[in-house]
Amino acid sequence: MLLRKSFLFIIGLCFLMIFMSAKTQTDNGKIYWNSAYRLSFSDFKGSPTQEDTLLRKVDSLNATHKLGAISKSLDVQLTTKSGKTIFKIYAGMEQFNSWIKNKNDSISLKHEQGHFDICEIYARILRKEIKKAKTLAEANSMFTKISDDENYEQDKYDNENTFESGGITNNWKENIKKRLNELGAYQEPVVTLPIYK
């Protein structure tokens, strides 16, 4: 009996370690996107600003308060050595600038996860495209363009995925999943290029 309990404890501990390692978190309150981890309410540590509490127009007849927000960004870290530049490109979430009004609101949580998934799509696009850069200036231009494209899509996502649509429509959910799969070859955050200027 004691052996069985020990075995179950070890199995449980292994699952906990796998779960915890799936969440890539930094010391500065930033979470990096990981396919093995979905956002939880505890990841949202921020509070709404005064602007967040203002009414937002849903359609010509209705307005609502924002129910949550995720502060996410393409996070690029680079180092140069031996005539090469090593790019580390992540989809990052800033926990202390992200919030959900009601911690039992699964609709808002699904919606914000969609934003984070879209950010990862653009991180993968950047990893793919940056391999074509011949200079750091060219890499910076690619980053700017891809960031602009991501911001445009994030706005479109917000307009088409409201609380009324369950936070995320099936079309968006399937499209995001499909694009993440199509860009699966670019999920590794590190890209090394033979450029340093």
C-alpha positions in Angstrom: 0.0 0.0 0.0 2.8 2.4 0.9 4.6 1.5 -2.4 1.4 2.4 -4.3 1.0 5.7 -2.6 4.7 6.5 -3.3 4.2 5.6 -6.9 1.1 7.8 -7.2 2.9 10.7 -5.5 5.9 10.5 -7.9 3.5 10.4 -10.9 1.7 13.4 -9.6 4.9 15.2 -9.0 6.1 14.5 -12.6 2.8 15.9 -14.0 3.2 19.0 -11.9 6.8 19.5 -13.0 5.7 19.2 -16.7 2.9 21.6 -16.2 5.1 24.2 -14.4 7.9 23.9 -17.0 5.4 24.5 -19.8 4.8 28.0 -18.6 7.8 30.0 -19.7 7.9 32.9 -17.3 10.6 35.5 -16.7 11.6 37.3 -13.6 10.1 40.6 -14.8 6.5 39.4 -14.9 6.5 38.4 -18.5 5.2 35.1 -19.9 6.4 33.8 -23.2 3.9 31.9 -25.4 4.3 28.1 -25.1 2.2 25.5 -27.0 1.9 23.4 -23.8 0.4 26.2 -21.7 -2.9 28.1 -21.9 -3.4 31.3 -20.0 -5.1 31.2 -16.6 -6.8 33.9 -14.5 -3.8 34.0 -12.2 -1.6 35.2 -15.1 -3.5 38.5 -15.2 -2.0 40.5 -12.4 -2.8 44.1 -13.6 -5.7 46.4 -12.9 -7.8 48.4 -15.4 -6.8 52.0 -16.1 -9.3 54.8 -16.0 -9.4 54.7 -19.8 -10.3 50.9 -19.6 -13.3 51.7 -17.5 -14.8 54.0 -20.2 -17.7 52.7 -22.3 -16.8 51.2 -25.6 -19.2 51.1 -28.6 -20.3 47.6 -29.6 -22.7 48.6 -32.3 -24.9 51.6 -33.2 -27.2 50.8 -30.3 -25.1 49.2 -27.5 -22.0 50.1 -25.5 -20.1 48.1 -22.9 -17.2 48.3 -20.5 -14.0 46.5 -21.4 -14.0 43.1 -19.5 -10.2 42.5 -19.9 -7.0 43.3 -21.6 -3.8 41.6 -22.4 -0.6 43.5 -22.8 1.3 41.5 -25.4 4.2 42.2 -27.7 6.8 40.7 -30.0 9.8 40.6 -27.8 13.1 40.6 -29.7 16.4 40.1 -27.9 19.6 40.1 -29.9 23.3 39.5 -29.2 26.2 39.7 -31.6 29.3 37.6 -31.4 31.9 36.2 -33.8 30.4 38.1 -36.8 26.9 36.6 -36.1 23.7 38.0 -34.6 21.5 35.7 -32.5 17.9 36.8 -32.4 15.6 35.5 -29.7 12.0 36.2 -30.8 9.1 35.7 -28.4 5.4 36.4 -28.1 5.4 37.9 -24.7 2.6 38.8 -22.2 3.2 41.5 -19.5 1.3 40.1 -16.5 1.2 43.4 -14.5 -0.3 45.3 -17.4 -2.9 42.6 -18.3 -6.2 42.2 -16.4 -9.6 40.5 -16.5 -12.4 42.2 -14.6 -14.2 39.0 -13.4 -11.9 36.1 -12.5 -14.7 33.7 -13.3 -15.2 35.0 -16.8 -14.1 32.2 -19.1 -15.3 34.1 -22.2 -12.8 37.0 -21.5 -10.0 34.4 -20.8 -10.7 32.7 -24.2 -10.7 36.1 -25.9 -7.4 37.1 -24.4 -5.8 33.7 -25.2 -6.8 34.4 -28.8 -4.8 37.7 -28.7 -1.8 35.9 -27.3 -2.0 33.1 -30.0 -2.2 35.8 -32.7 1.0 37.4 -31.2 2.7 34.0 -31.5 1.6 33.7 -35.2 3.4 37.0 -35.9 6.5 35.9 -33.8 6.7 32.9 -36.1 6.3 35.1 -39.2 9.1 37.3 -38.0 11.3 34.3 -37.3 10.6 33.1 -40.8 11.1 36.5 -42.6 14.1 37.7 -40.6 16.2 34.8 -42.1 16.1 36.8 -45.3 17.7 39.9 -43.7 21.2 41.0 -45.0 21.7 43.7 -42.4 20.4 44.7 -38.9 18.6 47.7 -40.5 16.8 45.3 -42.8 15.9 43.1 -39.9 14.6 46.2 -38.0 12.4 47.1 -41.0 11.0 43.6 -41.1 10.2 43.8 -37.4 8.4 47.2 -37.9 6.3 45.9 -40.8 5.4 42.6 -39.1 4.5 44.5 -35.8 2.2 46.8 -37.8 0.5 43.8 -39.5 0.0 42.2 -36.1 -1.5 45.4 -34.6 -3.9 45.6 -37.6 -5.0 41.9 -37.1 -5.4 42.4 -33.3 -7.8 45.3 -33.9 -9.7 43.2 -36.4 -9.9 40.3 -34.0 -11.2 42.6 -31.3 -14.0 43.9 -33.6 -15.1 40.4 -34.7 -14.7 38.5 -31.4 -16.9 40.1 -28.7 -18.5 38.9 -25.5 -21.6 38.3 -27.5 -19.8 35.8 -29.8 -18.4 33.9 -26.8 -15.1 35.8 -26.9 -13.8 34.1 -30.0 -15.8 32.8 -33.0 -15.2 29.3 -34.3 -13.9 30.7 -37.6 -11.2 32.7 -35.7 -10.4 29.7 -33.5 -9.9 27.4 -36.5 -7.9 30.0 -38.4 -5.5 30.7 -35.6 -5.0 26.9 -35.0 -4.4 26.4 -38.7 -1.9 29.2 -39.0 0.1 28.1 -35.9 0.3 24.6 -37.5 1.4 26.0 -40.9 4.1 28.0 -39.2 5.2 25.1 -36.9 8.7 25.0 -38.4 9.3 28.5 -36.9 8.3 27.8 -33.3 11.9 27.8 -32.0 12.6 31.3 -30.7 16.3 31.4 -31.7 17.4 32.6 -35.2 21.1 33.0 -35.9 22.2 35.0 -38.9 25.7 35.8 -40.3 25.2 39.5 -40.0 26.3 42.0 -37.3 25.8 45.4 -38.9 
